[in-house]
Amino acid sequence: MVTLLNRRQHGFDVVIHTNEHGPPHVHVFRGGNTLKAELQPVRIVRNYGFNTREHRRIRALLEEHQALLLREWSRLHG
């Protein structure tokens, strides 16, 4: 698991698991809540605990950092 964006800077931990499969996606964590989002395009796939306001914040964060996240996915998974 590689943490790409962390809670201290962005309010959420955004990670890519190193033993994952496509399509490119990330997992977002905070306070016992978790969410899975695909990166191309950014789309929430599963949510456990985040509310609608947090969804918007997470989506905006992932869209802002989409290029970085996709580069890291490619680096880790080819």
N, CA, C and O of each residue as an XYZ file, in Angstrom:
312
protein
N       0.843     -1.171      0.000
C       0.000      0.000      0.000
C       0.893      1.240      0.000
O       1.819      1.351      0.804
N       0.607      2.156     -0.898
C       1.370      3.391     -1.010
C       0.420      4.555     -0.756
O      -0.576      4.715     -1.461
N       0.732      5.372      0.257
C      -0.083      6.550      0.542
C       0.414      7.693     -0.320
O       1.581      8.075     -0.244
N      -0.476      8.241     -1.144
C      -0.096      9.300     -2.079
C      -0.495     10.679     -1.582
O       0.246     11.643     -1.776
N      -1.623     10.784     -0.962
C      -2.072     12.039     -0.360
C      -2.417     11.709      1.078
O      -3.090     10.713      1.345
N      -1.958     12.545      2.018
C      -2.195     12.170      3.402
C      -3.140     13.135      4.115
O      -3.373     14.265      3.685
N      -3.660     12.638      5.206
C      -4.677     13.327      5.988
C      -4.209     14.697      6.471
O      -4.991     15.648      6.481
N      -2.976     14.805      6.859
C      -2.468     16.069      7.395
C      -2.547     17.181      6.355
O      -2.905     18.312      6.684
N      -2.221     16.874      5.115
C      -2.221     17.877      4.053
C      -3.579     18.050      3.400
O      -3.951     19.168      3.042
N      -4.336     16.956      3.234
C      -5.533     16.999      2.393
C      -6.825     16.597      3.102
O      -7.898     16.696      2.507
N      -6.753     16.151      4.343
C      -7.949     15.777      5.071
C      -8.336     14.313      4.936
O      -9.166     13.819      5.700
N      -7.748     13.618      3.979
C      -8.037     12.207      3.728
C      -6.733     11.494      3.400
O      -5.794     12.110      2.894
N      -6.673     10.200      3.685
C      -5.564      9.378      3.207
C      -6.003      8.743      1.897
O      -7.043      8.086      1.841
N      -5.216      8.936      0.844
C      -5.505      8.374     -0.473
C      -4.379      7.405     -0.801
O      -3.212      7.791     -0.861
N      -4.741      6.135     -1.012
C      -3.731      5.098     -1.196
C      -4.012      4.260     -2.438
O      -5.145      4.159     -2.908
N      -2.945      3.666     -2.946
C      -3.023      2.647     -3.982
C      -2.407      1.393     -3.387
O      -1.285      1.423     -2.883
N      -3.137      0.298     -3.446
C      -2.603     -0.978     -2.988
C      -1.689     -1.544     -4.077
O      -2.024     -1.503     -5.261
N      -0.554     -2.063     -3.674
C       0.421     -2.558     -4.648
C       0.021     -3.887     -5.275
O       0.555     -4.251     -6.323
N      -0.893     -4.611     -4.669
C      -1.303     -5.919     -5.203
C      -2.699     -5.847     -5.822
O      -3.469     -6.802     -5.718
N      -3.032     -4.730     -6.462
C      -4.365     -4.512     -7.034
C      -4.413     -4.850     -8.512
O      -3.394     -5.157     -9.131
N      -5.595     -4.787     -9.055
C      -5.875     -5.031    -10.465
C      -6.558     -3.788    -11.020
O      -7.004     -2.928    -10.260
N      -6.641     -3.693    -12.356
C      -7.293     -2.553    -12.995
C      -8.797     -2.627    -12.866
O      -9.325     -3.656    -12.443
N      -9.484     -1.592    -13.209
C      -8.994     -0.337    -13.755
C      -8.312      0.505    -12.677
O      -8.490      0.247    -11.486
N      -7.528      1.515    -13.085
C      -6.835      2.366    -12.109
C      -7.818      2.957    -11.099
O      -8.832      3.548    -11.468
N      -7.492      2.782     -9.816
C      -8.358      3.298     -8.762
C      -7.548      3.535     -7.495
O      -6.407      3.091     -7.367
N      -8.172      4.244     -6.569
C      -7.566      4.524     -5.274
C      -8.570      4.187     -4.184
O      -9.764      4.020     -4.436
N      -8.055      4.094     -2.976
C      -8.881      3.917     -1.789
C      -8.657      5.143     -0.912
O      -7.529      5.608     -0.752
N      -9.745      5.659     -0.345
C      -9.691      6.863      0.480
C     -10.165      6.488      1.881
O     -11.183      5.814      2.038
N      -9.424      6.928      2.896
C      -9.722      6.595      4.282
C      -9.754      7.846      5.145
O      -9.014      8.801      4.911
N     -10.624      7.821      6.148
C     -10.604      8.811      7.224
C     -11.609      8.393      8.283
O     -12.769      8.112      7.982
N     -11.151      8.355      9.521
C     -12.027      8.117     10.660
C     -12.889      6.874     10.568
O     -14.055      6.912     10.960
N     -12.355      5.780     10.066
C     -13.121      4.550      9.954
C     -13.970      4.456      8.695
O     -14.541      3.401      8.420
N     -14.067      5.531      7.925
C     -14.799      5.520      6.654
C     -13.841      5.159      5.527
O     -12.648      5.455      5.595
N     -14.367      4.524      4.501
C     -13.540      4.143      3.358
C     -14.344      4.294      2.070
O     -15.570      4.187      2.058
N     -13.617      4.544      0.999
C     -14.240      4.777     -0.294
C     -13.288      4.289     -1.370
O     -12.071      4.416     -1.230
N     -13.835      3.730     -2.445
C     -13.039      3.329     -3.597
C     -13.474      4.197     -4.762
O     -14.670      4.368     -4.997
N     -12.500      4.755     -5.504
C     -12.811      5.612     -6.643
C     -11.932      5.248     -7.824
O     -10.717      5.106     -7.688
N     -12.554      5.099     -8.983
C     -11.802      4.916    -10.219
C     -11.233      6.264    -10.642
O     -11.750      7.316    -10.266
N     -10.154      6.219    -11.433
C      -9.435      7.446    -11.782
C      -9.669      7.935    -13.209
O      -9.366      9.090    -13.509
N     -10.190      7.106    -14.084
C     -10.375      7.503    -15.494
C     -11.748      7.129    -15.990
O     -11.910      6.011    -16.479
N     -12.744      7.979    -15.901
C     -12.759      9.264    -15.210
C     -12.902      9.046    -13.701
O     -13.159      7.931    -13.246
N     -12.734     10.113    -12.943
C     -12.911     10.012    -11.497
C     -14.376      9.669    -11.232
O     -15.292     10.378    -11.651
N     -14.563      8.551    -10.518
C     -15.919      8.058    -10.259
C     -15.915      7.263     -8.961
O     -15.100      6.357     -8.786
N     -16.822      7.599     -8.054
C     -16.952      6.864     -6.798
C     -17.594      5.512     -7.109
O     -18.676      5.443     -7.691
N     -16.910      4.445     -6.712
C     -17.390      3.091     -6.982
C     -18.077      2.500     -5.758
O     -19.149      1.906     -5.872
N     -17.469      2.660     -4.594
C     -18.023      2.147     -3.339
C     -17.775      3.147     -2.236
O     -16.744      3.819     -2.215
N     -18.712      3.247     -1.326
C     -18.589      4.166     -0.208
C     -19.088      3.489      1.065
O     -20.172      2.906      1.099
N     -18.282      3.582      2.093
C     -18.681      3.083      3.398
C     -18.478      4.188      4.428
O     -17.426      4.275      5.062
N     -19.500      5.034      4.586
C     -19.506      5.994      5.684
C     -19.355      7.466      5.342
O     -19.741      8.308      6.153
N     -18.816      7.820      4.188
C     -18.663      9.239      3.853
C     -20.014      9.816      3.424
O     -20.787      9.154      2.732
N     -20.291     11.057      3.841
C     -21.547     11.701      3.459
C     -21.398     12.433      2.120
O     -20.310     12.463      1.544
N     -22.481     13.013      1.633
C     -22.491     13.667      0.324
C     -21.493     14.819      0.254
O     -20.814     14.979     -0.760
N     -21.394     15.598      1.279
C     -20.433     16.719      1.301
C     -19.001     16.201      1.188
O     -18.190     16.757      0.447
N     -18.697     15.144      1.920
C     -17.360     14.549      1.848
C     -17.109     13.958      0.461
O     -15.992     14.039     -0.050
N     -18.134     13.365     -0.153
C     -18.004     12.862     -1.536
C     -17.524     13.966     -2.460
O     -16.598     13.769     -3.246
N     -18.151     15.125     -2.364
C     -17.760     16.251     -3.230
C     -16.316     16.660     -2.975
O     -15.567     16.904     -3.921
N     -15.920     16.737     -1.717
C     -14.537     17.100     -1.385
C     -13.554     16.066     -1.914
O     -12.515     16.423     -2.469
N     -13.875     14.792     -1.747
C     -12.991     13.726     -2.213
C     -12.881     13.761     -3.728
O     -11.782     13.669     -4.276
N     -14.002     13.892     -4.398
C     -13.992     13.939     -5.868
C     -13.152     15.105     -6.367
O     -12.365     14.946     -7.300
N     -13.308     16.273     -5.758
C     -12.515     17.453     -6.143
C     -11.026     17.203     -5.897
O     -10.192     17.572     -6.723
N     -10.694     16.587     -4.782
C      -9.300     16.274     -4.465
C      -8.713     15.313     -5.495
O      -7.592     15.509     -5.964
N      -9.466     14.283     -5.845
C      -8.975     13.298     -6.812
C      -8.853     13.910     -8.207
O      -7.909     13.606     -8.936
N      -9.789     14.758     -8.575
C      -9.693     15.422     -9.886
C      -8.494     16.360     -9.934
O      -7.806     16.446    -10.951
N      -8.246     17.059     -8.836
C      -7.096     17.974     -8.769
C      -5.776     17.221     -8.919
O      -4.843     17.729     -9.540
N      -5.691     16.038     -8.366
C      -4.451     15.257     -8.354
C      -4.502     14.047     -9.292
O      -3.693     13.128     -9.164
N      -5.438     14.047    -10.220
C      -5.652     12.899    -11.101
C      -4.381     12.501    -11.856
O      -4.059     11.315    -11.920
N      -3.665     13.450    -12.419
C      -2.451     13.135    -13.190
C      -1.422     12.425    -12.309
O      -0.844     11.423    -12.730
N      -1.188     12.918    -11.116
C      -0.255     12.287    -10.181
C      -0.705     10.871     -9.844
O       0.097      9.937     -9.866
N      -1.969     10.716     -9.536
C      -2.484      9.408     -9.146
C      -2.366      8.397    -10.286
O      -2.014      7.240    -10.055
N      -2.656      8.824    -11.497
C      -2.528      7.928    -12.652
C      -1.069      7.571    -12.936
O      -0.770      6.435    -13.304
N      -0.158      8.537    -12.767
C       1.278      8.237    -12.937
C       1.728      7.187    -11.931
O       2.446      6.248    -12.275
N       1.300      7.355    -10.691
C       1.697      6.400     -9.653
C       1.080      5.034     -9.902
O       1.735      4.015     -9.684
N      -0.175      4.995    -10.357
C      -0.792      3.703    -10.690
C       0.046      3.006    -11.774
O       0.349      1.819    -11.656
N       0.410      3.733    -12.809
C       1.214      3.154    -13.901
C       2.573      2.684    -13.397
O       3.048      1.618    -13.789
N       3.190      3.466    -12.539
C       4.491      3.084    -12.001
C       4.398      1.790    -11.203
O       5.286      0.941    -11.282
N       3.319      1.641    -10.433
C       3.165      0.462     -9.576
C       2.642     -0.758    -10.322
O       2.977     -1.890     -9.971
N       1.818     -0.538    -11.356
C       1.127     -1.656    -11.995
C       1.427     -1.812    -13.483
O       0.902     -2.715    -14.133
N       2.261     -0.942    -14.015
C       2.640     -1.056    -15.418
C       1.603     -0.578    -16.402
O       1.827     -0.633    -17.611
